[in-house]
Amino acid sequence: MNGKTPTVLVIGAGGTIGGAVAADLRSRGWTVITTARKSGADLRLDLTAPSHDWPVLPRADVALVAAAVAIMSECRRDPETSARVNVVGTTELASRLVKQGTRVVYLSTNQVFDGLTAHRTADSAPCPRNEYGRQKAAGETAIRAMGGTVLRLSKVLEANSGIIPGWAETLMAGRAIQPFRDFNLAPVTLNHAVEACRTILADPQDGIFQLSGDADLPYSEMARRLACALAADPALVQPASFRDKGLLEEEFPPFSTMDVSGLTHRYGITQPRSEDVMDATIARVHP
């Protein structure tokens, strides 16, 4: 980029990660153009709509594709609609961007792996077991074939969205929660994810990069730490099994850790401790 900050197109700025990246880059003086499926962005772009209905995409140095249907059960229940976003729409969008000279950075997930082995390396062959993972693996293949960059993220924790605020409210009301003891996460904070995105967007290096916490810890451990931080009765944390809820094993793998040496060697971004990520996120909860 010749020492200048690039003009960035953020696809999916209505989501948690895309929105946070756009806000971070703008705060640093970058030129950012955003799209979202609904209102609130510079351009309205719905990847489920026919491509001839899409707006004309402005020229940009680099684009972050953060738009996705990322709920596994939703991908399973409606694979056709979710694939229109995660595969078909993403591929068509990336093709248009590349043709006009825009480098593409694609956000992906640890779910492209089967979750049966810890610390998967970036060059491990994708082996998804659920529909969401299969769609994201297909998206990766398309992006890489166009010379794009992939960033795989494990669970991104945010203090005031997702499962943690609900847990906090329930605990503070004196009611029990039942976090899974047999479903693990290797989380990163939203700030970790934003830092990795910003660093990769600024550097025209293609490849596959990965970011996850250093250890797979059960959701019940995160709930225990939350109860402790809130001074709630620890007996209110009542670990359960996802199997007892009739949930599908392929959507609840035991491992989500990934090897992050690519980020470390090229950019100096180190792997966070999973315990520290949980504690840092919990410290920002406002029940």
VOPADREN-681045 format. One line per field, with one value per residue: x, y, z of N, C-alpha, C in turn; residue number from 1. Coordinates in steps of 0.2 Angstrom, whole numbers. Example, Ala and Ser with C-alpha at 12.3 -4.5 7.8 and 13.67 -1.06 7.14 Angstrom:
% VOPADREN-681045
nxx <- [66_64]
nyy <- [-28_-11]
nzz <- [39_35]
caxx <- [62_68]
cayy <- [-22_-5]
cazz <- [39_36]
cxx <- [66_64]
cyy <- [-16_0]
czz <- [39_39]
k <- [1_2]
//
This chain:
% VOPADREN-681045
nxx <- [4_11_14_3_-13_-25_-40_-54_-67_-80_-89_-104_-105_-115_-115_-107_-93_-89_-94_-87_-74_-75_-78_-67_-57_-61_-59_-46_-43_-44_-50_-66_-79_-95_-105_-121_-134_-146_-152_-141_-128_-116_-120_-133_-133_-138_-134_-142_-151_-154_-139_-140_-147_-139_-130_-119_-102_-90_-74_-60_-45_-44_-55_-65_-73_-86_-99_-111_-120_-120_-125_-126_-137_-146_-140_-141_-155_-160_-152_-151_-154_-144_-133_-133_-129_-117_-109_-113_-117_-106_-95_-98_-98_-84_-78_-82_-76_-62_-60_-61_-49_-48_-42_-46_-51_-56_-67_-67_-69_-66_-74_-73_-65_-66_-66_-61_-48_-35_-28_-27_-17_-14_-12_-19_-30_-47_-60_-75_-89_-102_-116_-114_-100_-96_-101_-93_-80_-81_-83_-70_-62_-66_-62_-48_-44_-45_-35_-36_-36_-38_-45_-46_-57_-59_-72_-78_-79_-90_-94_-107_-116_-122_-121_-117_-122_-136_-134_-128_-139_-148_-142_-140_-153_-155_-158_-155_-143_-138_-125_-115_-106_-98_-95_-84_-74_-62_-59_-58_-56_-66_-59_-46_-50_-53_-40_-32_-39_-37_-23_-20_-28_-20_-9_-3_-3_-6_-14_-18_-23_-24_-34_-36_-40_-29_-32_-44_-58_-72_-89_-95_-85_-83_-95_-94_-84_-90_-101_-93_-87_-98_-102_-112_-122_-113_-119_-129_-124_-126_-120_-123_-126_-124_-129_-140_-149_-153_-146_-135_-121_-111_-111_-106_-92_-77_-65_-59_-47_-34_-19_-9_3_6_0_8_22_22_16_17_7_1_-5_-19_-22_-35_-41_-39_-45_-59_-60_-57_-67_-78_-76_-81_-94_-111_-123]
nyy <- [-6_6_13_20_20_9_10_3_-9_-15_-29_-34_-26_-25_-35_-41_-43_-37_-24_-20_-20_-10_1_3_5_17_25_26_34_28_26_20_10_4_-11_-18_-30_-25_-8_6_5_11_6_-4_-21_-37_-53_-64_-60_-59_-57_-47_-37_-31_-17_-6_-9_0_5_-1_-4_-15_-28_-34_-48_-51_-55_-67_-82_-88_-96_-112_-121_-114_-115_-129_-131_-124_-126_-121_-107_-102_-106_-98_-86_-89_-96_-96_-82_-76_-80_-75_-61_-60_-63_-52_-41_-44_-44_-30_-26_-27_-33_-47_-52_-65_-69_-84_-99_-110_-121_-127_-138_-154_-154_-164_-165_-156_-140_-137_-135_-122_-127_-139_-150_-145_-153_-153_-156_-152_-143_-129_-128_-135_-126_-114_-119_-122_-109_-104_-111_-106_-92_-93_-98_-87_-80_-74_-70_-79_-78_-88_-89_-93_-95_-79_-69_-57_-45_-40_-46_-61_-76_-73_-61_-65_-76_-69_-60_-70_-76_-66_-64_-74_-86_-103_-108_-118_-122_-130_-144_-152_-146_-137_-122_-111_-97_-80_-63_-49_-38_-45_-51_-40_-34_-43_-43_-30_-29_-39_-33_-22_-27_-33_-48_-64_-79_-92_-88_-90_-89_-92_-96_-103_-115_-128_-125_-130_-123_-123_-120_-106_-101_-104_-95_-83_-83_-82_-69_-61_-63_-72_-86_-100_-112_-110_-113_-125_-138_-146_-159_-157_-167_-172_-163_-167_-162_-161_-170_-167_-153_-149_-150_-157_-149_-133_-126_-119_-118_-104_-99_-93_-80_-76_-77_-69_-57_-54_-57_-64_-80_-79_-83_-94_-94_-80_-73_-76_-71_-57_-54_-56_-47_-35_-36_-30_-33]
nzz <- [0_-1_11_14_22_17_6_12_10_19_20_26_38_47_56_71_71_58_60_71_66_56_63_71_61_55_66_66_56_43_27_25_18_20_19_22_26_30_35_39_35_22_10_5_4_0_1_-2_-12_-30_-40_-49_-43_-34_-27_-36_-33_-25_-29_-21_-11_-3_3_16_19_29_30_34_36_51_61_66_67_59_47_45_45_34_22_9_8_17_10_-1_4_11_2_-13_-15_-9_-17_-30_-26_-22_-34_-42_-35_-36_-50_-52_-46_-32_-17_-8_9_18_31_41_49_63_62_49_51_59_72_80_83_92_90_76_61_49_36_37_29_26_35_37_48_49_42_41_43_31_21_24_21_8_4_7_-2_-14_-12_-10_-23_-30_-26_-14_4_19_35_49_63_80_93_95_109_116_128_130_121_114_123_136_142_145_153_164_168_172_183_192_195_203_198_191_179_165_159_146_150_142_130_122_121_113_115_108_111_105_102_100_88_79_79_72_60_56_55_45_34_31_25_10_9_4_9_22_38_56_71_88_105_117_123_125_133_144_142_154_163_159_163_177_181_178_187_199_197_198_210_213_218_218_216_208_195_185_177_162_149_132_124_132_128_116_105_91_89_79_78_90_93_102_101_97_96_86_77_78_73_60_61_71_67_56_59_73_81_95_103_113_130_134_147_151_141_144_157_154_146_154_164_158_158_159_169]
caxx <- [0_15_14_-3_-18_-29_-47_-57_-74_-82_-95_-106_-104_-121_-113_-103_-86_-88_-96_-82_-68_-77_-78_-60_-53_-62_-56_-38_-42_-44_-56_-70_-85_-98_-112_-125_-141_-151_-150_-136_-122_-116_-123_-137_-131_-141_-131_-147_-154_-150_-134_-141_-150_-134_-127_-112_-98_-85_-67_-57_-39_-45_-62_-66_-80_-88_-106_-111_-125_-115_-128_-125_-143_-150_-138_-144_-162_-161_-145_-151_-154_-138_-127_-134_-124_-110_-105_-114_-116_-99_-91_-99_-95_-77_-76_-83_-71_-55_-60_-59_-43_-48_-39_-51_-50_-62_-68_-69_-71_-63_-79_-70_-62_-71_-66_-59_-41_-34_-22_-26_-13_-17_-12_-23_-36_-53_-64_-81_-94_-108_-117_-110_-92_-95_-102_-87_-75_-82_-81_-63_-59_-67_-58_-41_-43_-45_-29_-38_-33_-43_-43_-51_-58_-63_-77_-77_-83_-91_-97_-114_-120_-121_-124_-115_-127_-141_-132_-127_-145_-151_-138_-141_-160_-155_-160_-150_-141_-136_-120_-113_-99_-95_-94_-78_-72_-55_-61_-54_-60_-68_-53_-41_-52_-52_-33_-30_-42_-34_-16_-21_-30_-15_-3_-5_0_-11_-13_-23_-21_-29_-33_-40_-37_-23_-34_-51_-61_-80_-93_-97_-80_-84_-101_-92_-80_-95_-104_-88_-86_-104_-103_-118_-121_-110_-124_-134_-121_-128_-118_-127_-123_-128_-132_-146_-154_-155_-142_-131_-114_-107_-112_-103_-85_-73_-59_-59_-41_-30_-12_-9_10_6_0_13_28_22_13_19_1_2_-11_-21_-24_-42_-44_-38_-51_-65_-60_-57_-74_-83_-75_-84_-102_-115_-129]
cayy <- [0_11_16_23_16_7_11_-4_-11_-20_-32_-37_-22_-25_-40_-39_-42_-32_-18_-18_-18_-4_7_3_7_24_29_27_38_24_27_14_9_-2_-14_-22_-33_-20_-1_7_5_15_2_-10_-27_-43_-58_-69_-57_-60_-52_-41_-32_-28_-11_-6_-9_5_3_-1_-8_-22_-29_-39_-51_-53_-57_-74_-85_-91_-100_-119_-124_-111_-118_-136_-131_-121_-125_-118_-100_-100_-107_-92_-81_-92_-99_-93_-75_-74_-82_-70_-55_-60_-62_-45_-37_-46_-41_-23_-25_-27_-39_-50_-55_-68_-72_-91_-102_-117_-126_-130_-144_-159_-153_-170_-164_-149_-136_-138_-130_-118_-131_-145_-151_-145_-159_-151_-161_-149_-139_-122_-129_-136_-120_-110_-123_-120_-102_-103_-114_-101_-86_-95_-99_-80_-77_-70_-72_-82_-78_-92_-87_-97_-92_-73_-67_-50_-45_-38_-49_-68_-80_-71_-56_-69_-79_-64_-58_-75_-77_-60_-65_-80_-92_-107_-109_-125_-122_-137_-147_-156_-142_-133_-116_-108_-90_-74_-57_-45_-34_-49_-52_-34_-33_-48_-41_-24_-31_-42_-29_-17_-30_-37_-55_-69_-85_-93_-87_-93_-86_-95_-96_-108_-121_-129_-125_-131_-118_-123_-116_-99_-99_-103_-89_-77_-82_-79_-62_-58_-64_-76_-92_-105_-118_-109_-115_-133_-140_-151_-161_-155_-174_-173_-159_-169_-158_-165_-170_-164_-146_-147_-153_-156_-145_-128_-123_-119_-116_-97_-97_-89_-74_-74_-76_-63_-50_-54_-58_-71_-83_-78_-88_-95_-91_-73_-71_-77_-66_-50_-53_-56_-40_-30_-37_-25_-36]
cazz <- [0_-1_17_15_24_11_6_14_9_24_18_33_44_52_61_77_69_53_63_75_62_52_68_73_56_55_72_65_50_37_22_25_15_23_17_27_23_32_35_44_31_17_5_7_0_2_-3_-4_-18_-36_-40_-53_-39_-30_-29_-39_-28_-26_-30_-14_-11_0_6_21_18_35_30_34_40_55_66_63_67_54_41_44_44_28_18_2_9_20_5_-5_7_13_-4_-19_-15_-7_-23_-35_-24_-22_-41_-45_-32_-39_-56_-51_-43_-25_-13_-3_15_20_38_41_56_65_60_43_54_62_79_84_85_94_87_69_58_44_30_37_25_29_36_41_50_49_36_42_41_24_17_25_18_1_3_8_-8_-19_-11_-11_-30_-33_-23_-8_10_24_42_53_70_84_96_97_114_117_134_130_116_114_129_143_146_147_159_170_170_176_189_196_197_208_195_189_172_164_153_144_152_136_124_123_117_114_113_108_112_99_101_96_81_76_78_67_54_54_53_38_29_29_22_5_9_4_13_27_45_61_78_93_112_118_126_124_140_143_143_161_166_158_168_184_181_178_194_204_196_200_217_213_221_213_215_202_189_185_171_158_143_126_122_135_125_110_100_86_90_74_79_96_93_108_100_92_95_80_77_76_71_54_63_76_63_51_62_80_85_99_104_119_135_135_153_151_137_147_162_151_143_160_168_155_158_163_170]
cxx <- [4_15_8_-9_-23_-36_-50_-64_-75_-89_-98_-105_-110_-120_-108_-96_-85_-89_-90_-75_-69_-76_-70_-55_-54_-59_-49_-37_-42_-51_-60_-77_-89_-104_-115_-132_-147_-149_-144_-129_-122_-120_-127_-135_-134_-139_-136_-151_-150_-145_-135_-145_-145_-132_-121_-107_-92_-78_-64_-50_-40_-52_-62_-73_-82_-95_-106_-118_-121_-118_-129_-132_-147_-147_-140_-151_-164_-154_-145_-150_-147_-132_-128_-129_-117_-106_-107_-113_-109_-94_-92_-97_-88_-75_-76_-77_-64_-55_-58_-53_-43_-46_-45_-48_-56_-62_-71_-69_-67_-68_-77_-67_-67_-71_-64_-51_-39_-28_-21_-22_-17_-17_-15_-29_-42_-57_-70_-86_-101_-109_-114_-103_-91_-96_-96_-81_-75_-81_-73_-59_-60_-62_-50_-39_-42_-39_-30_-35_-39_-40_-49_-51_-61_-69_-75_-81_-84_-95_-104_-118_-118_-124_-122_-119_-133_-140_-131_-134_-149_-148_-140_-149_-161_-158_-154_-149_-138_-131_-117_-106_-95_-95_-89_-78_-65_-56_-56_-58_-61_-62_-47_-43_-51_-44_-30_-33_-38_-27_-16_-23_-25_-9_-5_-2_-6_-9_-19_-20_-27_-28_-38_-36_-32_-26_-42_-54_-69_-83_-95_-91_-81_-90_-99_-88_-85_-98_-99_-87_-92_-106_-110_-117_-119_-114_-129_-131_-122_-126_-122_-123_-127_-132_-139_-151_-156_-151_-137_-124_-109_-107_-109_-97_-82_-68_-61_-52_-38_-23_-12_-2_10_5_5_20_28_20_15_12_1_-5_-13_-23_-32_-45_-44_-44_-57_-65_-60_-64_-79_-82_-79_-92_-105_-122_-135]
cyy <- [6_16_20_18_15_9_4_-4_-16_-23_-36_-33_-21_-30_-37_-38_-37_-25_-15_-16_-11_2_8_7_15_28_30_31_34_26_20_15_3_-5_-18_-25_-28_-13_0_7_10_12_-3_-16_-34_-49_-64_-66_-59_-55_-46_-35_-29_-21_-11_-5_-4_2_4_-5_-15_-22_-35_-42_-55_-56_-64_-76_-90_-95_-107_-122_-121_-114_-125_-135_-128_-120_-121_-110_-98_-101_-101_-86_-84_-94_-95_-85_-72_-75_-76_-63_-54_-59_-55_-40_-38_-43_-34_-21_-24_-33_-41_-54_-58_-71_-79_-93_-109_-123_-129_-137_-148_-158_-159_-170_-157_-146_-137_-133_-128_-122_-138_-145_-150_-151_-157_-157_-159_-145_-132_-123_-131_-130_-115_-113_-121_-113_-100_-105_-109_-94_-87_-96_-92_-77_-73_-73_-74_-81_-82_-90_-92_-93_-85_-70_-59_-50_-44_-40_-57_-71_-77_-66_-60_-73_-75_-62_-64_-76_-72_-60_-71_-86_-96_-107_-116_-125_-129_-138_-150_-153_-137_-127_-114_-101_-85_-68_-53_-41_-38_-50_-46_-32_-37_-45_-35_-25_-34_-38_-24_-20_-35_-44_-60_-75_-87_-92_-89_-90_-89_-94_-102_-115_-122_-130_-126_-124_-117_-119_-108_-97_-99_-97_-83_-77_-80_-72_-58_-59_-68_-82_-97_-111_-117_-111_-123_-136_-146_-153_-159_-162_-175_-168_-161_-165_-163_-164_-167_-156_-144_-151_-152_-151_-140_-124_-124_-116_-109_-95_-93_-82_-71_-73_-70_-56_-49_-54_-64_-74_-82_-84_-88_-92_-83_-70_-71_-71_-59_-49_-52_-49_-35_-31_-32_-29_-31]
czz <- [0_5_18_17_18_12_7_13_14_22_25_39_49_57_66_75_64_56_67_71_58_57_70_67_55_60_71_59_43_33_22_22_17_19_22_23_24_32_40_41_26_11_7_2_4_-2_-5_-10_-24_-37_-45_-49_-34_-32_-33_-33_-29_-26_-23_-15_-8_3_11_21_25_36_30_38_45_61_63_62_61_47_40_42_37_24_12_3_12_15_0_-3_8_7_-11_-20_-13_-13_-28_-33_-24_-29_-44_-42_-35_-46_-57_-47_-35_-22_-8_3_17_27_38_48_57_63_53_45_57_69_83_86_87_90_80_66_51_37_31_32_28_29_40_42_50_43_36_40_34_20_18_21_10_-1_3_1_-14_-18_-12_-19_-33_-30_-17_-2_15_31_46_60_73_87_98_103_115_123_134_124_117_121_135_146_149_153_165_172_174_182_194_199_202_205_192_181_171_158_152_147_147_130_125_118_118_111_112_109_105_98_98_89_77_74_72_60_51_51_46_33_27_26_16_4_9_8_18_34_50_67_82_100_112_120_125_131_139_145_151_165_165_163_175_185_182_184_199_203_198_207_218_216_216_212_210_195_189_178_168_152_137_123_125_132_118_104_97_88_86_75_86_97_100_107_95_92_88_81_74_74_65_56_67_72_59_54_70_84_89_101_112_124_135_141_153_146_140_153_160_149_149_163_164_154_162_164_172]
k <- [1_2_3_4_5_6_7_8_9_10_11_12_13_14_15_16_17_18_19_20_21_22_23_24_25_26_27_28_29_30_31_32_33_34_35_36_37_38_39_40_41_42_43_44_45_46_47_48_49_50_51_52_53_54_55_56_57_58_59_60_61_62_63_64_65_66_67_68_69_70_71_72_73_74_75_76_77_78_79_80_81_82_83_84_85_86_87_88_89_90_91_92_93_94_95_96_97_98_99_100_101_102_103_104_105_106_107_108_109_110_111_112_113_114_115_116_117_118_119_120_121_122_123_124_125_126_127_128_129_130_131_132_133_134_135_136_137_138_139_140_141_142_143_144_145_146_147_148_149_150_151_152_153_154_155_156_157_158_159_160_161_162_163_164_165_166_167_168_169_170_171_172_173_174_175_176_177_178_179_180_181_182_183_184_185_186_187_188_189_190_191_192_193_194_195_196_197_198_199_200_201_202_203_204_205_206_207_208_209_210_211_212_213_214_215_216_217_218_219_220_221_222_223_224_225_226_227_228_229_230_231_232_233_234_235_236_237_238_239_240_241_242_243_244_245_246_247_248_249_250_251_252_253_254_255_256_257_258_259_260_261_262_263_264_265_266_267_268_269_270_271_272_273_274_275_276_277_278_279_280_281_282_283_284_285_286_287]
//
